[in-house]
Amino acid sequence: MAKKIAKKETVSAVAEAVQVERESVIDTTKVTLKPIKKHGWLPDDHDGSLRYSKCFERLTVQATKGTGILNTGLTEADEKRLEKKMHMSPGTLSKYNRDYWTMFKIDVPSEGISLDTNSPEDEVKYLVLKAHQRVANSEMERFDTPFAEYVMTSVEQEAKMENKKSKLKRRAYKVFSNMSTTEMADVLKVMGKRAGDTASVDFIESQLDKIVTEDPQTFINTVEDPTFKMRAFIDDCISSRVLVKNGTKYQLPGGDIVGYTLEQAIEYLQNPDNQEVYLDLKGKMSIAK
């Protein structure tokens, strides 16, 4: 009997430890649910750019596709723990209790809502929102969930994102400041913003500066692409008419196909077996200049 009691107490202690660990995992900082700004025709400072100030949207618990069972985001342990904290009858927060969940709602105005997960009521909302298909669970996740209409964020998360953006912009400007005018012009070509042979140095720098400021990630992706120089070369070949682009096809003036897409043309010209064609284009480019 003593052994059985000891075993029972051990199991209870383990369960309690797991529960403590579970509670410690929950973010106890204040969390904010914000509507995600979509590209629209209204300016950012317009009252209706996100949602008119006196309007709100009501979010409710979603049902799991195929089963119809409510996806509350609560585990069985969450249900029991939160029922106890909110002095509810056992089973109230069960995903099968439609009487409770059909009345459950979260109203979200244009400025969003703040939740404190130390409050059991707010924690229930937090867990429901985390499971909602229209909610991105972090500032990073919002970029992986293009159909999300809301994002769960916090002061800490926003600070991290701003710091990441700042680091990216500093990195982009460092690369930009070390580039020659020719390299800057090549970036513009590859990004479809060719400056033209008569463009001044100031014009080229100002155009690229706009890109670095507004979209540093695309700039970095462009210059770090291992095919960057070949892309610029192909653009020059087309401009000098030693290579012809016909729809999506890239071909030599005589009609021979180099590639049916830009990617195929790059692969063809980088292939050692086709270096004769590449060197011929390079020679014709030198004469054209």
N, C-alpha and C positions, 0 to 999 in steps of 0.2 A: 504493500500500500504506500509506503514511504517513497518507494521508487516512482510509483505512478504520480504521486503529488509533485515530486521534484521535476518529473518530466513535463507535467502540465504547467508548472511555474516557469520552466525554461522556455517552452513554446510561447507562453504569454509574454515573457520578457523579450523574446525575439520579435514577436508581432508588434510590441510596443516600440522597439528600437526601429523597426521598419517604418512604423507610422511617424516617428520623430524625424527619420531621414526624409520621408515623403514630404512632410511639412516644411523641412528646411530647404527642399528643392524649389518650392514655390517662391517666386520673386516677391519679396515683401515690400519692394519700393512701389511708389504710385505708378500706375500704368494708365496711359491715355489711348483711347480708341479715336482715331481721326479719319474722316473721309479722305480718300486719295483724290487729288486734283487731276482730272482728266483734261486732255486738250480740247478746248471748246472755243466758241467764238466770243465769249465774254471775257473781258480783261480780268486779271487776278484780283484787282481791288474792287471789282463789282460785287454788290451784295449777293447776287445770285450765281457767282462763278462756281461755287460749290453747292450751296443750298441757301435759299433765302433765310434770313436771320430768325424768323418766327416759325420756320418749318422744321420738321424732323422726320426721320425714317424709323420705322419700328422693325427691329430684328427679333425673330422668334427662333425657337429650336427647330433644326432641320431633321427630316427623317432620312435614314440611311437608304440609299437606292437598292431596290431589289427586295429588301426585307420590310421596309416601312417602319422599322424600330427607330425610335427617337435617338438622335446622336447628341446627347447632352454634354459630352466631354467629361463626364464624371465617372470615375471607376466605382466599384461597389464600396471600396474603402472610403472614397470621397463622400459618397452618399451617406454612409453611416456617421462619419465624422462631422459632416456639416449639418445633418439632421440633429445631432446631439447639440451642436453649438447653437442652432437656431430654435431649439426646443420643439422640434417637429416630431410627429408620430413616425415610427419606423416605416420605411417604404414610401414616404412622401416624395423623396427625390429620385425614386426609381425611374429608369427610362421607360418603364411600362406604365407609369402612372400618368395617363393622359389628362386626367382631371386637373392635375397641378400644372403640367407643362403647357397645356393649351392656353392657360391664363398667364403664362410667363412671357414677359416682353422686355425689350431693352430699347428705349427711345434715344436716338442719336441726332442731336441738332447739328448745325453747320460747323460749330466750333469743336465738336466731339464731346466725349464724356471722360471723366477721370474716375479711376477705380483704385481703391486701396485694398489689396488682398489680405490685409490683417482683419478686415471686416468679412465675416462669413457670407453675408449677402452679396458683397462685391466679388468675393472669390467665386461664388456660383456663376455670376455674370462673366467673370474672367475665363472660367473653364468652358462655359458655353461658347463664348466668342472664339476661343482658341480652336474649337472644333468646327467653327463655321466656315463654309467653303468660300464665302465672300470676304474673309478676313485674313490678311497676311500677318503672321505672328511676330514679325520683327521688321526693322527698316531694311535689313538685307533680304529677307524673304520676299518682300514686295516686288523685287526685280525678277524673282523666279515664279511669281504667280501673277501673270499679266491680267487675269480676269478679276483680281481682288479689287474691291471697292473701298475697303477700309484697311488700316494698318494699326496694329497694337505697338505702341512705342512708349518710351520713357525718356526722362531727361538724360539718363546715362547713355541710352541707345542713340539719341539724337546727337549728343556730344561726340560719341564715337564716329558716327557717320560724317559729321562736319569735319572732324579731325582727319578722317580718311580722304574726304574730298580735298581738304587743304593740302595733304601730303601728295595726292595725285597731281594737283595743280602745280605745286612746287616742282615736282619731278618733270612735268611736261614743260614748264618754263626753263628748266635747266637744260633739257634736250634742245629746246627751241633756241636758246641763247648760244649754243655751241654749233649751230648749223650754218653752213655757207648759204649764200643766196641761191645757188644752183640747187642745193638740197631742199631749200624751202620751196622753190618752184616745183620740184619733183613731187613734194608732198601734195601741193595744190593739184597737180595733174592727176595723181592717183585718187584723190578725193573728189575728182570731177569738177574742180574749180580752176582749170587751167588759166593762168594769168595772161598768156600771150607773149610772143617773142619781144614785143616792144615795151612790155610793162617795166616800170621803174623799180628800183630796189625798194624804195619806200612803199610802193603799192603792194609788192609781194609780201613784205614784212607785215604790213598792216592787215592784209587779208589772212595771213596765217596766224597773226596775233589774235584775231577774232575767234578763230577755230580753237586755239589753245585755251582761250578764256572761257568759251561757251561749252566746249566738248573735249576736255583734256583726255578722256579715256579713248575716244576715237582717234585722236591724234597719236597717242602712244601706241595703240593697236596698229595704226598705219605704218609708222616708222619702224616698229619692231617686227613687222611681217617679213619673214625671210624671202618672200618674193617681191618685196617693195621695189627694188632696183629694176627688176625685169618688168614690172607693171609700168614704171615710168618710161622704160625703154620702148615698150610696145606703144605707149601713148605718143612718144616722139616719132616712132616709125609711121604711125597713122597720120600724124600732123605733117610729116614730110612726104607722105604718099608713097613710101616704099613698101608699105603694108596697107591693105585695104580692109575696112570693116564693112561687111555687107549684112545688115541685120545683126544677128549674134555671131555670124561667122567671121573668121579672120583668115585672109588669104593673100597670097602674093599677087602682084599685078598681072602675072601670067595666068592666074586662075587656080593655082595649086592651093589646097586648103592647109592652113597651119593649125587650125583648131575651130571647132564649132561653137566654142565658148571661150571666154577670156582665160578661164582656168586651164582648158585644154591647150590653148596657144602658149601659155606660160610653161606648161609641162613639156610641150614639144620643143620649144626653144632652149629649155634647160637640159634636155636630153643630150648626152655626149654624142649620140649617133647622128644628131642633127646640127652639130656645131658648124658645118659648112654653110648651112642656111643662115644661122645666127651671125656668123662672121661676114657673110655676104650683105646682110641687112645693115650690119655695123659699118661696113665700108661705104655703102650707098648713103648712109646717114652722114658720114664725114664729108662726102662730096656735096650732099644737099646743103650742108651748113656753109 
